[in-house]
Structure formats: C-alpha cells, structure tokens
Amino acid sequence: MDIILCDELLQEIFHRLPPPSSSAVSLVSKRWRHLLHSSLSSLTLRLSPNHPSLPSLTSFLSLHTYLFSLSLSSSSSSSAAATTEFSDSLLISISSVCPNLTHLRLSTGPVALFPLLSLSTSCPHISSLSIILSRPLLSLHFLSSFRSLKNLNLILIGNGSPDSISDHYTSSSTELQLESLCLSGIRAGDYELSWLWNNCSYKALSKLVFENCEGVGDNHSFANFIQRLKNLQEVELKTCRSIIALILLKLAENRCDSLSSMLIYDGGSKEGLLHFIRETNCNLQKLDLRLPLDLDDSHLFEIGTKFTQLHVLRLQSCSMVTGEGLKTLGLALSDNLEELALTNCDVIKRQNGFLVELAQNLPKIKILDLSYNHMLLDKEFVSMISSFKDLRKLKLRGCNRLTNASLISLCKNCKHLESIDMVYCHGIQVEGVEFVILNSPELRKVQVEDRKLSEIARRWMINKFIEVQP
C-alpha cells in the first residue's frame, strides 16, 4: 500500500486528516514523516531560550518546504537582553530556511534592526507580521522593506526613552499598503510611531487596533491620518483610557461611512462616546462594549436611535445600565439584531424578569451569550428562551444556578441549536447534558466538563460527529 500511493496523493490525504490522527502519521515510516512535514503549511511552536535548540530548529523548519504560516512563542522569563539575542537568532534562522513564508508571529521577545532587514530580503512574500520592539525605539523605516506587508502587529515594551524625535515627520518613498494595523503598549513619548501615520496608506487601511496604549506618537500626525481614512471598517480600543477621547473625536470628524464594527474595552470617555454616536456618519453593524462605569442608559438610547441596522451587540460587565434602557434598545434593534451578548450583566441580578420582555422584542436572535450571570434562574431562562425559535448558538458558561429544567425547555423551543457552552454550570447534571445531546438534531458542538458526559452521550456524539470541548 505504501508503494502504490504516490507522494501527491499521500500529501492530499494528510491535509484532510483531523489533528488527532495526523500526529500518528510520522510513526508509520520515514517516507510518511517526510511527506507529512513537507505538506504542512502552518506551524505553532513554543520554545525556551534556555535550551540550545536553534540548529535543530533550523533543520526542523527546513523540512517544511511548503510552510507559509509560522508562530513562535517563548515560555521563558529570562532577561530582556538574552531574550532579544534569542529572538534575533530565531529571525536569522527563519530567514535562511523559510523563503515562502507569508505569515509570521514572533512572541519570544524584542528584535533588532538587522534580523528584520534580513527577513524582509529572504522572505519577500510576508504579508502578515507580528513582532515585539523594545524602547528606545529603533527607526520604523525598516517596514518599507516588507513590500507585501498587509497586516502588522507591533508590541512595544521596556522603559527606555526615545533617543531622538528629529525624524518623526519624515516620509518614505514607498507607502505602506497596510490593511490591518494593531499597536500595543504605546506611550505618549513614542514619537517614532508617527512615521507610520506619515507613511501608511489611508486608502488601504480597513482595521485599526489599539491595546494598552497611553499615546499615539505625535498627536498632529495621527489626527491628520485618521481624518483622511476612507475605507476604515473596524476599530478596536482596549484599555486606552488616556487616548480614547482623542480617537473618538477624530473618528467623528472623519465622517467615514464605511466603519461597520467597533469594540471598546476597559476605559472610556462618557462624553466622547456620546459625541461619537451622535456625530458619526457611519452605520455600525457590530458593537462590542466592556465599560463597567462608562456606559449608561443615555448611551443605549443614542445607540438605538442612530444604529438601527446593528446585527451584533455585545455588552460585558456594564453595571450602570438598567433593564429599561436595555428593553428600549432591544425594541429599537428588533428588526435586525441577530447576535446578543449580555455577559456578567448586573441588571439580571438587580431586576428579575426583564430578560423575558427583552427576548420578546428580539425574534431574529441566532447567537445568545449569557455567560457568568450567576443569578440567572430557571424560571426566567425558561420564559425567555421560548422567544428564540431560531437560536443556533448559546453560551451559558458560569450560569451556576441553572438546572436540567432549563435544558429541557431549550430543546423544546430551539430546534436549530448547533452549539452550546455549559462549562461551570454547576446546577446542570449528567442527565441534562445527555438530554440536550440526544434531543438536538442539528447540534455540532458541545462545551462541557468531561465528567458530565455519559457513555450514551459519548457514543451519540461520535456517531453524529459532534465536537466536544472542555
């Protein structure tokens, strides 16, 4: 059999194998092991800088002739200098044996300029790059050497200060055609970042992400850039309290009607968010907010007035909103909303029964996330779930007061259920899990503790190809 099957056919078979089976392929023969390595297009590895494994890693990577995507992370907490040396060595090794690479994520530590320039020359097809840089910042001009770059993730670490800010207004002869830009750890004094605002195409960028940032480089350069963006579709702001007002103000001034998705986590500006909602020209389709103290009913009323075409609404730990505010918003979005998340929703604890009325106004919901609502009881869940006849995905993780009674009602009312998360639902027992699995004809994914799966449920899931995750 091994002789009959040609290399190309074996590689095609390997591509179709599920992960648990593919790990055993290399044990069959040297030929199969070689073909498996050469057929892999994506690898994720976790390394230790304390282990002298670079030569063997280089040899290992050289076997993967069709490798397009590579992700490397480190488990070590060694000094920054040692980690930088290790990361630089990794980049040089990758440059020497992975000429076809298109996606690289290097999370082992900060890297220096020379290995990056070497990478841009040896791997000219890189379109997605994620790296860590250390302060004081090296010049970002090296980015212009990556001619195919579309997605960039820059993480800044360290406590050094910029040596100079003399060139932060300079422009490159080659404009970066980035489609996605993610920046983490930016501080107010990181003026070298302004090189990006002067050299990044405002026509190509469609996704902009700030995470744990306290600055944007030069405010003037950033303001000019963000006001010119024409095709921006997604914005994510995570823990950026000191700059969020500036960003929301400039987004409102942009009047860009292409923006369709916005995420704001842990750090907001009440007035800045209200101003953006009222003044923006965009028509959001997706809104994801985790603002415990910076979101109240006034925001919900404005959202319901302005963004009536919302398909996805996710609210996490928003303790200042009320049941009346949520019901009013639900009524305004009733014609289009298909996904709703009320995670760790304090209103459920304060105002019993409001979920039932909210559900009656949202007949098109297909995805529902009620995770970590510890006070949610069977009575309210059973009354609410009867309104969601077209529900496909349900998350109840951490709702530890729900019991098997809720699952019986779920199966009775939601005939199209495809996925359910019941992890940490301590009131739900083996019998309830088994009932859901046996009585949900379209179920394809279950997340539950292994100890709650009966033998009957396990056999049924195998026969029906239902995926199970803890």
Order of alpha helices (4+ residues) and beta strands (2+ residues): alpha-alpha-alpha-beta-alpha-beta-alpha-beta-alpha-beta-beta-beta-alpha-beta-alpha-beta-alpha-beta-alpha-beta-alpha-beta-alpha-beta-alpha-alpha-beta-alpha-beta-alpha-beta-alpha-beta-alpha-beta
